[in-house]
């Protein structure tokens, strides 16, 4: 029996792959999507347990100012009105995030925006000249008290390095609000897909052939022969067999447990900002979309250095890794029938709206070229 041939093979069923596949299919192209995991949706995958949608690969809170992306995703889901208002726990003391008037009152006892601004300005004077590292950058933005309690420990756990060893550009700016606004994201649209992200991606891939549990890199000749063009969303260095060396990532490990109580912490996200607590934060999944469970499910997150076999999460965007990525990108540009896209394909930290926008723009260009 003759094997079916496709216009596009999409490697990876996360947001980039699903968006491109949908756009190509709607333009009349034939598409096959494969994913090496046993499920679709990539890192936004959610699964339902005890009437709770669990964010298996960490909390994903959608937020955007991009009207096109918002309207596009609303074709496949409706979003609830979840507002991200995380809490910081520093040695048992709770503080509001982002830094706002509640935070300044809790730390300094100030009551007015003028008092808060004066306190920050006073503490910023400690740094003279251009900040040389992340510690100096953070103090120059918000002062030492907030840095010590709410930035230092969390950041050092996140990156596995002292703040004095981290480049200043990691914290170019910090949200400082002289109001009582607890909304972490300053975006026009925010929420969680009702029914979970997996259901949203299922709707995006409706009518498109999808194979899970299939590793493209293990048999790429077979897969390449099935399509005119490949859209590859896996790690760019793995595609080239690490021949220039591996790119570095930070990874995240989760300890997830089900508790026989209806409420563990009263909030979706609590960040643990002291260095002594080994986890960076605890996510309580039910508060993203409360479906009325009498149990709760929590995940403790631990940041770690990426090792082969781990899931790569955050690109280490220092100069060394950016130079290496640019060398891989030059090689990728020579691959005539392969499009590299997404967080891993472009070695880029992407918010969900930005990766969707990137896929839409790539599909616009690619499908317009094919029309000519």
C-alpha positions, 0 to 999 in steps of 0.5 A: 500500500502506497504511503500517504504524502503530506505538504507539511510534517509538523514535529511537536504538538505544542502551541507553535506546532498546533497553530501552524498545523491549523493554519496550513490545514485551513489553507488547504494543505495536507498536514501530519503532526507527530510528537514523541510524548504520549500526549498532545499540547507540549508543555501546556498539557493539562490532565483532569484528576479529582475534578481538577485540571492539573498543569503537568509541566508547570503553571501556564497562565495566558495573558496578552495584549495581542488582539490577533492572538486573543481572537485566534485562540478564542476560536478554540476555547473560552477563557475564564477570568483568572487573574494572576495574583501570586503571593511571596512567602519569605520565612513565613511572612507573606507579601504581595506580588508584584511589588505594590503598595501592599508590599511596601506597607508590609515591608516598611510600614509606609502608607502613601505612594510618596513615602514608598517612592522615597524609601525606594529612592533612598535605598537605590543610592547604594549602587553607584554607576552602572550595575555590574551584576544581577544583585546590583541591578535589582538593588538599583531598581527596588532597593536592598530590603525588597531585593533581600526578601523577595528577589535574592533567594528565589532568583538564586534557586531559579538559576542555581547561581549567586546573584553576584554571578548572574548578568544584570540583563536578566532583571532589566526591569521589575514591576513596581506599582505605587498602587494597590493593584495585585494583577501580576500581568499588565495585559488587556486579556488574561485567563485560563482556557475553560476545560483546560489547555489540552482541550483547547489544543485538541480543538486546534488539531481537530481534523488533522492527523496526529501521531503521538509516541513518535520520535522524529530524530530517531528515524528522520529519513522515514519522516522526511520522506513523508512530506515536502516540508518539515516544521521542527519545534524540538531542540535545535542542537539535538536536530544537528546531533549536538555537533557544535556542543549542547545548548544550556537550559534550566530544568524544573522538577515537580513533586505533585501530591493529592491532599484530602483537604479542599484548600491548601494555600488559598491561592494558585501560586505561592513563591518561596523567596528565601534560599533555605526552602528548597522549592521555588514555589507551590502551585495549587492547581484547582484555583486556576479553574475551580470546578468544586473538588473536595480535594486539592492537588499541589505541585512543588517546583524545584529548579535544576541544571538541565541534564540529557534526558531532562525536559529543557525549560528555560534557555540560559540566555548568556553570551556564550549560549547565544553565540552557540545558538547563532552558529546553530541558526546559521546551519538551520538556515541552510536546511532548505525544507525545514522550518525551525520554530518555537521555544526549543527550535529558536532557543528562546523563552516564549510566553504563550501569546508570543509563540502563537504569534510567531507561528501565525506569522510564519504560517502567513509567510510560508503559505503566501509563498506557496500561493505564488 
